[in-house]
Amino acid sequence: MHDGPLRIALAADDDFALPLAAAVRSILDACDPGTSIELVVLSSGITESNRRDLTRSWESEHLKSLSFIDIDGRRFGVLPRQSPSNPNLIRAVYARLAIPAVVPQDWDRVLYLDADTVVRSDLTELFAWDLRGETVAARHDPIITELGHPGGVQCHEEIGADPRAPYFNSGVLVMDLDQWRRRDLTGAVLSYVDTHGPKMNLRDQEGLNGVLQGGFAPIPWEWNTITLIGRDKIPRPPGVDLPERSKVLHYVGPLKPWMDGGSELPGAAYFYEALERTAWRGTETGE
């Protein structure tokens, strides 16, 4: 059982303000009585106007504190802007690497969520997840299952990694910040990307997997339910990645609910429900 506030971080640029609004609104609406949230938003250029609308969108008795922290893009100058699998890559996705340095230094744990998620359950259980001595807890990726997968760590042979080691999806992370800082995991990932960037496939997710090489505590699929499963010829094992059974729904892939055609995504209705409780209510999306 966890006592005290849940410390949660998300990251976005200004183009992602709308989905960010829905993601955080869903977090707050899913809180059980007595749950309190200390929220940090890592901003890559979110305007003052959108910050005001976001703040207004997140009014809640559960929100104990809210901080927007500007992330200097020069910090991540070595990182590729694009990847073969995601031409729409934004620098904001790298901001999670800055979390241990920019949040209050007495924070020893944080729950990071991508901004293309919708939360459908109180997050206390996930925040308190047993890391089993690892630096992070994450979902074993159901598509890129191991480092040696064609979409996995592209230079696993070069770095001497076991190709059968499990690969994780980094969109939902429980982070032991004390251990992360001691290991200087941010520095290790930046160095990895500086060396192997031209070969990389999936941005900092690949960097984290290339450095940790299977060293993570697994979380169940319900805490990172991936909407890409069952679509685009990706099979769904029976009873897995069902949006209606999700606790955190993650809209992985180039198509998002707020884009043209996004209404066809599994679980898109949960996003629209959350969005209607924000300053962006009534915005035409997903048609």
PASEZA-646787 format. One record per residue (C-alpha): residue in one letter; x, y, z. Coordinates in pm, whole numbers, plus 50000, padded with zeros to 5 digits. Example, Ala and Ser with C-alpha at 12.3 -4.5 7.8 and 13.67 -1.06 7.14 Angstrom:
@rest=A, x=51230, y=49550, z=50780 $
@rest=S, x=51367, y=49894, z=50714 $
// end
This chain:
@rest=M, x=50000, y=50000, z=50000 $
@rest=H, x=50131, y=50345, z=49907 $
@rest=D, x=50102, y=50646, z=50135 $
@rest=G, x=50143, y=50999, z=50003 $
@rest=P, x=50091, y=51156, z=49662 $
@rest=L, x=50151, y=50983, z=49332 $
@rest=R, x=50428, y=51159, z=49144 $
@rest=I, x=50349, y=51151, z=48773 $
@rest=A, x=50528, y=51296, z=48470 $
@rest=L, x=50423, y=51341, z=48109 $
@rest=A, x=50596, y=51516, z=47821 $
@rest=A, x=50466, y=51703, z=47518 $
@rest=D, x=50531, y=51977, z=47268 $
@rest=D, x=50270, y=52234, z=47170 $
@rest=D, x=50125, y=52015, z=46895 $
@rest=F, x=50048, y=51751, z=47158 $
@rest=A, x=49862, y=51985, z=47395 $
@rest=L, x=49523, y=51841, z=47299 $
@rest=P, x=49605, y=51474, z=47370 $
@rest=L, x=49799, y=51580, z=47679 $
@rest=A, x=49484, y=51751, z=47807 $
@rest=A, x=49284, y=51431, z=47764 $
@rest=A, x=49554, y=51209, z=47916 $
@rest=V, x=49583, y=51406, z=48239 $
@rest=R, x=49207, y=51460, z=48264 $
@rest=S, x=49166, y=51081, z=48248 $
@rest=I, x=49425, y=51034, z=48524 $
@rest=L, x=49240, y=51268, z=48756 $
@rest=D, x=48895, y=51129, z=48676 $
@rest=A, x=49014, y=50774, z=48749 $
@rest=C, x=49147, y=50860, z=49096 $
@rest=D, x=48996, y=50682, z=49394 $
@rest=P, x=48883, y=50895, z=49691 $
@rest=G, x=49190, y=51004, z=49884 $
@rest=T, x=49434, y=50971, z=49593 $
@rest=S, x=49644, y=51283, z=49537 $
@rest=I, x=49866, y=51364, z=49240 $
@rest=E, x=50183, y=51571, z=49208 $
@rest=L, x=50209, y=51631, z=48834 $
@rest=V, x=50505, y=51744, z=48626 $
@rest=V, x=50468, y=51828, z=48258 $
@rest=L, x=50793, y=51835, z=48063 $
@rest=S, x=50730, y=52103, z=47804 $
@rest=S, x=50900, y=52131, z=47468 $
@rest=G, x=50753, y=52466, z=47367 $
@rest=I, x=50398, y=52450, z=47504 $
@rest=T, x=50265, y=52805, z=47471 $
@rest=E, x=50140, y=53014, z=47762 $
@rest=S, x=49791, y=53010, z=47611 $
@rest=N, x=49784, y=52631, z=47599 $
@rest=R, x=49931, y=52610, z=47948 $
@rest=R, x=49640, y=52817, z=48076 $
@rest=D, x=49390, y=52594, z=47896 $
@rest=L, x=49563, y=52281, z=48028 $
@rest=T, x=49561, y=52413, z=48383 $
@rest=R, x=49192, y=52495, z=48354 $
@rest=S, x=49124, y=52150, z=48207 $
@rest=W, x=49280, y=51976, z=48506 $
@rest=E, x=49095, y=52136, z=48793 $
@rest=S, x=49044, y=51858, z=49047 $
@rest=E, x=49055, y=51795, z=49418 $
@rest=H, x=49303, y=51516, z=49341 $
@rest=L, x=49565, y=51747, z=49186 $
@rest=K, x=49792, y=51852, z=49471 $
@rest=S, x=50049, y=52032, z=49255 $
@rest=L, x=50120, y=52108, z=48889 $
@rest=S, x=50452, y=52217, z=48738 $
@rest=F, x=50545, y=52288, z=48377 $
@rest=I, x=50918, y=52235, z=48330 $
@rest=D, x=51075, y=52368, z=48012 $
@rest=I, x=51311, y=52123, z=47849 $
@rest=D, x=51602, y=52274, z=47659 $
@rest=G, x=51619, y=52103, z=47322 $
@rest=R, x=51996, y=52144, z=47318 $
@rest=R, x=52015, y=51883, z=47594 $
@rest=F, x=51920, y=51624, z=47333 $
@rest=G, x=52114, y=51757, z=47039 $
@rest=V, x=52273, y=51421, z=46964 $
@rest=L, x=51941, y=51247, z=46917 $
@rest=P, x=51788, y=51177, z=46575 $
@rest=R, x=51478, y=51378, z=46492 $
@rest=Q, x=51331, y=51091, z=46291 $
@rest=S, x=51339, y=50714, z=46292 $
@rest=P, x=51264, y=50466, z=46015 $
@rest=S, x=50952, y=50344, z=46195 $
@rest=N, x=50823, y=50685, z=46304 $
@rest=P, x=50879, y=50977, z=46065 $
@rest=N, x=50665, y=51198, z=46294 $
@rest=L, x=50909, y=51171, z=46582 $
@rest=I, x=50907, y=51469, z=46819 $
@rest=R, x=51186, y=51574, z=47052 $
@rest=A, x=50944, y=51570, z=47346 $
@rest=V, x=50961, y=51192, z=47360 $
@rest=Y, x=51320, y=51222, z=47480 $
@rest=A, x=51217, y=51439, z=47772 $
@rest=R, x=51163, y=51138, z=47995 $
@rest=L, x=51542, y=51107, z=48003 $
@rest=A, x=51557, y=51444, z=48180 $
@rest=I, x=51307, y=51352, z=48452 $
@rest=P, x=51561, y=51250, z=48720 $
@rest=A, x=51749, y=51578, z=48680 $
@rest=V, x=51459, y=51825, z=48660 $
@rest=V, x=51204, y=51697, z=48912 $
@rest=P, x=51258, y=51776, z=49283 $
@rest=Q, x=51560, y=51583, z=49402 $
@rest=D, x=51369, y=51437, z=49697 $
@rest=W, x=51151, y=51248, z=49450 $
@rest=D, x=51274, y=50889, z=49461 $
@rest=R, x=51012, y=50744, z=49225 $
@rest=V, x=50799, y=50868, z=48939 $
@rest=L, x=50541, y=50721, z=48704 $
@rest=Y, x=50597, y=50836, z=48347 $
@rest=L, x=50317, y=50814, z=48088 $
@rest=D, x=50327, y=50900, z=47719 $
@rest=A, x=50083, y=51174, z=47621 $
@rest=D, x=49898, y=50938, z=47384 $
@rest=T, x=49751, y=50740, z=47673 $
@rest=V, x=49416, y=50736, z=47849 $
@rest=V, x=49394, y=50614, z=48208 $
@rest=R, x=49094, y=50409, z=48317 $
@rest=S, x=49195, y=50303, z=48668 $
@rest=D, x=49342, y=50459, z=48981 $
@rest=L, x=49721, y=50454, z=48941 $
@rest=T, x=49821, y=50384, z=49301 $
@rest=E, x=49886, y=50015, z=49241 $
@rest=L, x=50105, y=50086, z=48940 $
@rest=F, x=50296, y=50367, z=49110 $
@rest=A, x=50384, y=50133, z=49399 $
@rest=W, x=50485, y=49845, z=49170 $
@rest=D, x=50763, y=49619, z=49303 $
@rest=L, x=51066, y=49692, z=49083 $
@rest=R, x=51250, y=49384, z=49213 $
@rest=G, x=51576, y=49576, z=49230 $
@rest=E, x=51551, y=49705, z=48872 $
@rest=T, x=51562, y=50070, z=48770 $
@rest=V, x=51232, y=50063, z=48580 $
@rest=A, x=50912, y=49864, z=48551 $
@rest=A, x=50755, y=49844, z=48206 $
@rest=R, x=50551, y=49619, z=47982 $
@rest=H, x=50729, y=49346, z=47790 $
@rest=D, x=50654, y=49463, z=47437 $
@rest=P, x=50405, y=49226, z=47266 $
@rest=I, x=50521, y=49320, z=46915 $
@rest=I, x=50897, y=49371, z=46951 $
@rest=T, x=50936, y=49087, z=47197 $
@rest=E, x=51315, y=49066, z=47224 $
@rest=L, x=51627, y=49270, z=47157 $
@rest=G, x=51709, y=49068, z=46847 $
@rest=H, x=51370, y=49128, z=46684 $
@rest=P, x=51400, y=49310, z=46346 $
@rest=G, x=51236, y=49613, z=46509 $
@rest=G, x=51438, y=49583, z=46830 $
@rest=V, x=51791, y=49690, z=46919 $
@rest=Q, x=51951, y=49724, z=46578 $
@rest=C, x=52310, y=49680, z=46698 $
@rest=H, x=52253, y=49407, z=46958 $
@rest=E, x=52534, y=49199, z=46810 $
@rest=E, x=52774, y=49493, z=46810 $
@rest=I, x=52713, y=49567, z=47180 $
@rest=G, x=52720, y=49200, z=47279 $
@rest=A, x=52359, y=49188, z=47399 $
@rest=D, x=52164, y=48865, z=47423 $
@rest=P, x=51923, y=48877, z=47126 $
@rest=R, x=51669, y=48676, z=47329 $
@rest=A, x=51659, y=48929, z=47615 $
@rest=P, x=51312, y=49083, z=47656 $
@rest=Y, x=51239, y=49423, z=47505 $
@rest=F, x=51000, y=49668, z=47675 $
@rest=N, x=50764, y=49941, z=47559 $
@rest=S, x=50868, y=50268, z=47724 $
@rest=G, x=50532, y=50448, z=47703 $
@rest=V, x=50449, y=50360, z=48063 $
@rest=L, x=50743, y=50351, z=48305 $
@rest=V, x=50772, y=50326, z=48681 $
@rest=M, x=51113, y=50479, z=48749 $
@rest=D, x=51339, y=50438, z=49053 $
@rest=L, x=51492, y=50784, z=49036 $
@rest=D, x=51759, y=50725, z=49302 $
@rest=Q, x=51891, y=50421, z=49116 $
@rest=W, x=51858, y=50598, z=48779 $
@rest=R, x=52069, y=50887, z=48909 $
@rest=R, x=52332, y=50658, z=49063 $
@rest=R, x=52368, y=50471, z=48735 $
@rest=D, x=52354, y=50793, z=48530 $
@rest=L, x=52117, y=50612, z=48300 $
@rest=T, x=52040, y=50932, z=48113 $
@rest=G, x=52408, y=50978, z=48031 $
@rest=A, x=52437, y=50614, z=47926 $
@rest=V, x=52140, y=50640, z=47688 $
@rest=L, x=52262, y=50968, z=47537 $
@rest=S, x=52606, y=50814, z=47483 $
@rest=Y, x=52445, y=50506, z=47329 $
@rest=V, x=52239, y=50719, z=47088 $
@rest=D, x=52540, y=50935, z=47004 $
@rest=T, x=52726, y=50619, z=46900 $
@rest=H, x=52447, y=50417, z=46738 $
@rest=G, x=52192, y=50683, z=46637 $
@rest=P, x=52210, y=50631, z=46259 $
@rest=K, x=52115, y=50266, z=46302 $
@rest=M, x=51838, y=50318, z=46555 $
@rest=N, x=51476, y=50233, z=46488 $
@rest=L, x=51262, y=50348, z=46780 $
@rest=R, x=51406, y=50664, z=46936 $
@rest=D, x=51491, y=50663, z=47309 $
@rest=Q, x=51291, y=50343, z=47360 $
@rest=E, x=51563, y=50160, z=47170 $
@rest=G, x=51831, y=50349, z=47362 $
@rest=L, x=51682, y=50244, z=47695 $
@rest=N, x=51653, y=49884, z=47583 $
@rest=G, x=52006, y=49887, z=47443 $
@rest=V, x=52144, y=50005, z=47777 $
@rest=L, x=51924, y=49801, z=48013 $
@rest=Q, x=51935, y=49484, z=47797 $
@rest=G, x=51637, y=49308, z=47952 $
@rest=G, x=51685, y=49456, z=48300 $
@rest=F, x=51333, y=49569, z=48389 $
@rest=A, x=51046, y=49456, z=48610 $
@rest=P, x=50747, y=49351, z=48398 $
@rest=I, x=50400, y=49496, z=48443 $
@rest=P, x=50078, y=49331, z=48316 $
@rest=W, x=49933, y=49425, z=47980 $
@rest=E, x=49638, y=49602, z=48142 $
@rest=W, x=49873, y=49882, z=48253 $
@rest=N, x=49990, y=49947, z=47895 $
@rest=T, x=49720, y=49822, z=47662 $
@rest=I, x=49845, y=49871, z=47308 $
@rest=T, x=49581, y=49961, z=47051 $
@rest=L, x=49799, y=49848, z=46761 $
@rest=I, x=49744, y=49486, z=46865 $
@rest=G, x=49478, y=49330, z=46643 $
@rest=R, x=49534, y=49586, z=46366 $
@rest=D, x=49767, y=49612, z=46067 $
@rest=K, x=49809, y=49232, z=46055 $
@rest=I, x=49933, y=49222, z=46415 $
@rest=P, x=49752, y=48931, z=46582 $
@rest=R, x=49592, y=48957, z=46926 $
@rest=P, x=49634, y=48659, z=47158 $
@rest=P, x=49303, y=48560, z=47319 $
@rest=G, x=49204, y=48788, z=47607 $
@rest=V, x=49495, y=49031, z=47569 $
@rest=D, x=49504, y=49404, z=47483 $
@rest=L, x=49129, y=49450, z=47504 $
@rest=P, x=49049, y=49822, z=47545 $
@rest=E, x=48748, y=49753, z=47765 $
@rest=R, x=48972, y=49568, z=48012 $
@rest=S, x=49255, y=49821, z=48004 $
@rest=K, x=49377, y=50024, z=48299 $
@rest=V, x=49602, y=50241, z=48082 $
@rest=L, x=49518, y=50253, z=47712 $
@rest=H, x=49811, y=50340, z=47486 $
@rest=Y, x=49747, y=50455, z=47128 $
@rest=V, x=50068, y=50318, z=46980 $
@rest=G, x=50135, y=50374, z=46611 $
@rest=P, x=50120, y=50661, z=46363 $
@rest=L, x=49738, y=50690, z=46375 $
@rest=K, x=49597, y=50862, z=46686 $
@rest=P, x=49235, y=50922, z=46791 $
@rest=W, x=49258, y=51297, z=46726 $
@rest=M, x=49379, y=51246, z=46367 $
@rest=D, x=49171, y=51193, z=46054 $
@rest=G, x=49048, y=50835, z=46064 $
@rest=G, x=49136, y=50798, z=46431 $
@rest=S, x=48779, y=50721, z=46533 $
@rest=E, x=48833, y=50371, z=46393 $
@rest=L, x=49098, y=50292, z=46653 $
@rest=P, x=49007, y=50042, z=46925 $
@rest=G, x=48920, y=50232, z=47240 $
@rest=A, x=48908, y=50573, z=47068 $
@rest=A, x=48581, y=50649, z=47247 $
@rest=Y, x=48766, y=50661, z=47581 $
@rest=F, x=48987, y=50937, z=47444 $
@rest=Y, x=48691, y=51140, z=47321 $
@rest=E, x=48517, y=51105, z=47657 $
@rest=A, x=48822, y=51244, z=47837 $
@rest=L, x=48869, y=51523, z=47583 $
@rest=E, x=48511, y=51643, z=47637 $
@rest=R, x=48603, y=51720, z=47998 $
@rest=T, x=48879, y=51962, z=47893 $
@rest=A, x=48908, y=52309, z=47738 $
@rest=W, x=48918, y=52131, z=47400 $
@rest=R, x=48562, y=52001, z=47432 $
@rest=G, x=48375, y=52019, z=47105 $
@rest=T, x=48692, y=52002, z=46894 $
@rest=E, x=48632, y=51798, z=46581 $
@rest=T, x=48875, y=51506, z=46590 $
@rest=G, x=48914, y=51163, z=46439 $
@rest=E, x=48665, y=51198, z=46155 $
// end
